[in-house]
């Protein structure tokens, strides 16, 4: 975490004071700033709504006045509490969806736009967008992928000025909200594994904080600009651990399950094509890395046309392989 590294951290949010929850977690930026100071840094609470441009300008005017520079910007505002992953896009609330984008995308754009000029004079700096590779419905996925795209698009413009822009993704985040949802605390969080085996691969918010601190301390971090990096991936590269001494790596943890479920999906798809008189060896291809299915639409000897569909992590893990195979073939048959 930046506090552990001795940094001065402006902790921003819409609520400056609050009451500590029964779980012992901070519910205000005031308490968050105290945690930064307790870990060796200087925590400064600042009440800011990052979707309001005047408030963001006032924040960075204050930073410029008090510090004279800005070295690291972490954009972590989101609208995750508004997600609705059970309904298709057209059945979701448009107002809630647009509010999610305002919170999780507009806030990043506004804050970065106003903060970058403060980084330009020293010709160095780091901008980190905290996001997620997962999928939980259209608006959630749009929000998270937009944060990755922001880093990708900022990189070539900022590189000549020595400023790095990256996106960082935690794994299964053992956040305060998740602990509360599972009815556990950080001291007994493993009890929740009985309810959800994937919880065994979870990580605390401190882990991604240490990922940001490691990036900020890397004198060659500009080589990573424009990229998307998992907290576990960065932990292995830089050698940091979570506060419990573990070094979780979500992608590696979930890989055996994905391998097993993906093999089931592919087996069902090939069987479905074979049932309809097609040779799956020449008709069907699959890519485990992207969880993508392809089926050849054009006959041999003609320019190759493919039906290509990315199945995605949630469908592979939680979906029905038989249904995936049947629906994939039905779409294929319609296009032949």
N, C-alpha and C positions, 0 to 999 in steps of 0.2 A: 504494500500500500504506500501511497505517497507520503502519508504521515510517518511511517516507519523510515522512509528515506530522508526525513528531515525537511520536507517541503512545506511551504506556506500554501494552504489550500482554502480557497473560497468555496464554501459548501452552500449551494443555492437550492432554493425550492420555494413553493408558494406559501408554506406555513413555517414561520420562524420558531414558534414555540408549541410544545405539545406535552402530553403526559406520557411517561414511559409505560409501555404495555406490560401486562402481567407476564409476558414471555421475556421481559428484560430487553426488548429491542427498542432502539430510538425511534420516536415518531415525529421528530422535528429536526430541522437543520441545526438548531441550537445544540441539540444533543450529539448530532453527527460531528459538528465542529469540536465538541469536547472530546470525542473519541479520537479525532485526528491529533489533538494536542496531547492526549494521554499516551499516544504511541510515539511521541517524539517530534512531531511537526508543530505547525501553528495553524489551528483551525479557526476560520473566520466565517461566521454565519452571515448570509446575505439573502434577504427576501426578494426573490425574482420570479416572475412568470416568464418563462423563456419563449412564450408565444406572443409576448408584447414587446415590440421593438424598442420603445422608449425605456422600458425597464432594463432591457439587456444593454442598451447604450449606457445607461447610468451605471450599471455594474462595471463595465470595462473602463469607463471614465474613472471610476473609483480605483480599479486595479492599476491603471496607468499612474494615477496620482500617488497611490500608496506604495506601489512596488516598482514602477518605472518600466516594467516589462511583463511579458506573458510567455511562459515556456511550454506549458502543457494545457490542452483543453480536452476535457472528457465530456462528450455529449451522451447522456444516459436518460434523457427524458423520454417517456414512452406512453402509449395508451393501452397497455396490455390488459388493464382491468375492463376494457370495453370489447375484448375479442369475443367472437361467437363462431366456434369452429364446427358446430353441429348443423348449421344451415348453409345452403348454397348462397352465393353472392346476392341473387335477386330477391331472396327472402330475408336477408339481413337488414337491419335498420340502417338506412343511408345516413341519417344524422349521426348515429353512433360511429359509423365507419369513417365519415369525414372528420369527426372529432378526433378519432384515433390517429388519422393522418396528420391533423393539425398538431397534436401533441408529440407524435413520434417522428415526424418528418419536418414539418415547418419549423419546429423549435430548433432542430439541428441546423437547418439552413440559416435561420435568423442569427443564431448564436455564432456560427462559424463566420458568417459574412461580416459581423461586427467585430469579432475577435481577431481575425487574421491581420488587419493593419497594425495591431499591437505587437505581432510577432515579426513583422517584416524588417524592422530596423536591425535586429541582432542576427538576421539571416539564419535563423534556426527555430525549431519549434516542433511540437507534436500534437496532432489532432486525432483523437480516438473516438470512434462511434461505437457504442456498445449495442450489439444486435443479436440475432438468433438465426441459425440456419434452418430451424424447424418450420413446420407449416401448421397453422391452426386457423384455417379459413382465409378467404380472399384478402380482407383488409389487414389482418395481422401479417400475412405473408408479404403484402404490398409494402407495409410499413418497414418490415425487417429487411427486405431486399433493397429498398430505397436507401437505407443507411449504408449498405455495402456499395451501392452504385455511387453515392455521394463521395466516398473515399476514392473510388476508381476514377471519377471525373475530376476531382480536385487535384489528384496526384500530379498530372503533367503540368498543371498551371503553377503549383506550389514548389515543384522540384527545383526550378532555377533559383528559388529564394531560400533553399535549404530547409523547407518545412515539409514534414512528413504527414501524410493522411492515411490512416488505416482503419479497418473495422475489426473489432474483437468480439468473439462469441464465447460465452460461457457454455458449459455442458448442461447437464441437468442441475439447475441452480437450486441449492438448498437454502432458499431465501427465507426471510422471516415469515412471509405469507405462506410458503409451502410447509414450513414447520407447523404453523398454526393449523393449516388445512389437514395435516396428518395427525394432529393432536400430540405432537412431540416437541422436545426442545433440542438444542444443540448437544446437550449432554447425553441424551438417550435417543438420538435420531435414528439409530440402527433398528429400533423397534418398528419403524415404519416400513422396513424392507419386507415384513410379513404381508403388508397390504399391497406393496408395489415393489417387485424385485429389482426394477430399474433404479430405485432409490439408492441402491448399494453403490452406484456409480456417480452419485451426486457430489456437488462441491459447494463450498460456502461463497458468499459474495466477496470475501476477503481474497479468494484465489484469483479472481479476475482483476481485483485491485492490485495484487502483486504482479500480475501480467502487465498492467499499465505501467507500474513503477519500473519493471525490468526494461520495457521498451524505452521509457524516458531516460534510463541510464545508459542505453546502448549508443555509443558515439557513431555507429554505422547504421542506425535505424532507418536512414533515408533509403537504404537498399530495399526496405520492405514497403515503401510507399505504394498506395493503391491496392494493397492486398487485404485479404480476410484471414484472420488467424484465430484458432481455437485456444482457449486458456491452457488446456492440457498440452497442446503442441508447443506453446511458448514456455511452459514449465519445464519440458524436457530440454529445450534449447538453452534456457537461461539458468536452470537448476533450482528454481524456487519450489516451495511446497505450500499446501494449504495450511491453515492454522493448526490442524490436528496432525500435521506431519505427513499426511498422505499426498500423493501426486496423481490425482484422478485424471483420466484421459477418456472423455466420453465417447469419442469416435471408436477408440480401441475397445472400450467396454461393451459397446453395443454391437460391434462387428460380428461376433459369433451368432448372435440372434438374427441379424440381417442376413448373414450367409445362409443360415438354415431356412429362414422364411423365403428368401429369394429363390433358393433351390426348389422349394415347394411350388412357388408361383411359376417358375420356368417349366417345371415338370408338367404342371397342369396345362399350361399354354401349349406346349408341344403335343400333349395328348389330345387336346381339343382340335388342333389342326389336323392331326393324324386321323381323328374320328371322321373328319369331313373329306378324307381322301387326299390330303396334301402331305408332302414329304417335309416334316419339320426341319430336317437337316439342311435343306436348300431354301426353305421359306422363312424360317424364324431365326432371329439373332437376338442375343441379350447382352446387356452391359451392366455388370454388377456395380461398377464404380459410380455410375449415374442412375442406377436402378431404372434402366430404360429397356423397353421391348421394341423390336423392329420386325416387320413382316413384309416380305417382298410382294409388291402389287403387280409388277410387270412380268410378262412371260420371259423365259430365257431367250436371249438374242436381241431383245429390245432394250432401250435405255432404262436403267434401273430406277424404279420408283418404289418408295417405301412408305408404309404406315409406321410412324414413330411416335411412341408415347412414353413419357416419363411417369412411372408409377408413384414414386416418392416414398419417403420413410414411413409416414403414418399408415398408408395403405398396405405396405409390405408387412409391417409389424402387426397391425390390428385388423387388416382386411381379410376377406375370404378368398383364398387362392382360386377356388373353383369359379367364383363370381368374376374375379378379375380376368380369368382366362376366357370365360364365356362372353363377357362383354367386349373384350379385345377382339375375339374372332368375329363377333357380330358386326363391329365397326369395319373390320377388314373385309367381310363379305359384301357390305354395302358399297365399298369403294372399288371392288374388282371390276 
